[in-house]
């Protein structure tokens, strides 16, 4: 284990469970600091990481329907501009 991996390791004890390490990165493209902040926030709020991410994305990103409408509108603008 490298020093960087050790610095990203957080001990976690699920309710009544054994201690395990939360050291798996979500993605290679997010910074270690962002990864750690997400994991600590999930720990503080007693949420699973997936549920926390779902909540954050739902609050801060447009819905799939809104994105579809936006893409459609941009496509119509492009078609109109080409004429």
Buried (B, 14 or more C-beta within 10 A) or exposed (E): EEEEEEEBBBEBEEEEEEEEEBBEBEEEEEEEEEBBEBBEBBBEEEBEBEEBBEEEEEEEEEEEEEEEEEEEEEEEEEEEEEE
